[in-house]
Amino acid sequence: MDIFVTLEERVERIIASYREQQTRLAVLEQENESLKESESGRIAELEQRLAGLEAERAALRERLERLIALLGSVEL
């Protein structure tokens, strides 16, 4: 009978371990979803910042081209 008790204990430990793993998996899936949401917000923020920097670069380039044109028209 000892073998049956040992088997029963092992099965109970396996079931308990399985339930713990399922709980841990659920927690990790929630954390993953949370990270995805926060990352998508961060990506949107960075895309907006990039668009602003590109607009600023275009404005600076335009000013620089005008200055170069003015310098080119000045005779030394």
C-alpha positions as CSV (number, residue, x, y, z in Angstrom):
1,M,0.0,0.0,0.0
2,D,2.9,2.4,0.5
3,I,3.4,2.5,-3.2
4,F,-0.1,3.8,-3.7
5,V,0.4,6.5,-1.1
6,T,3.6,7.5,-2.7
7,L,2.0,7.7,-6.1
8,E,-1.0,9.6,-4.7
9,E,1.4,12.1,-3.1
10,R,3.3,12.5,-6.4
11,V,0.1,13.1,-8.3
12,E,-1.0,15.7,-5.8
13,R,2.3,17.5,-6.1
14,I,2.1,17.4,-9.9
15,I,-1.4,18.8,-9.8
16,A,-0.4,21.5,-7.3
17,S,2.6,22.4,-9.4
18,Y,0.5,22.6,-12.5
19,R,-2.0,24.9,-10.8
20,E,0.9,27.1,-9.6
21,Q,2.3,27.3,-13.1
22,Q,-1.2,28.2,-14.5
23,T,-1.5,31.0,-12.0
24,R,2.0,32.2,-12.8
25,L,1.3,32.0,-16.5
26,A,-1.9,34.2,-16.0
27,V,0.2,36.8,-14.1
28,L,2.9,36.9,-16.8
29,E,0.2,37.3,-19.5
30,Q,-1.2,40.2,-17.6
31,E,2.2,41.8,-17.2
32,N,2.9,41.2,-20.9
33,E,-0.3,42.9,-21.9
34,S,0.4,45.8,-19.6
35,L,3.9,46.2,-21.1
36,K,2.5,46.2,-24.6
37,E,0.0,49.0,-23.7
38,S,2.7,51.1,-22.1
39,E,5.1,50.6,-25.0
40,S,2.4,51.5,-27.5
41,G,1.9,54.8,-25.7
42,R,5.7,55.4,-25.6
43,I,6.0,54.6,-29.3
44,A,3.2,57.1,-30.1
45,E,5.0,59.7,-27.9
46,L,8.3,59.1,-29.7
47,E,6.6,59.2,-33.2
48,Q,5.1,62.6,-32.3
49,R,8.5,63.9,-31.0
50,L,10.1,62.6,-34.2
51,A,7.6,64.5,-36.4
52,G,8.3,67.7,-34.4
53,L,12.1,67.2,-34.9
54,E,11.7,66.6,-38.6
55,A,9.6,69.8,-39.0
56,E,12.2,71.7,-37.0
57,R,15.0,70.3,-39.2
58,A,13.1,71.3,-42.4
59,A,12.7,74.8,-41.1
60,L,16.4,75.1,-40.2
61,R,17.3,73.7,-43.6
62,E,15.2,76.3,-45.3
63,R,16.7,79.1,-43.3
64,L,20.2,77.8,-44.0
65,E,19.5,77.6,-47.7
66,R,18.3,81.2,-47.7
67,L,21.4,82.3,-45.8
68,I,23.6,80.5,-48.3
69,A,21.8,82.1,-51.1
70,L,22.3,85.5,-49.5
71,L,26.0,84.9,-49.0
72,G,26.3,83.7,-52.6
73,S,24.7,87.0,-53.8
74,V,27.1,89.1,-51.8
75,E,30.1,90.2,-53.9
76,L,33.4,90.4,-52.2
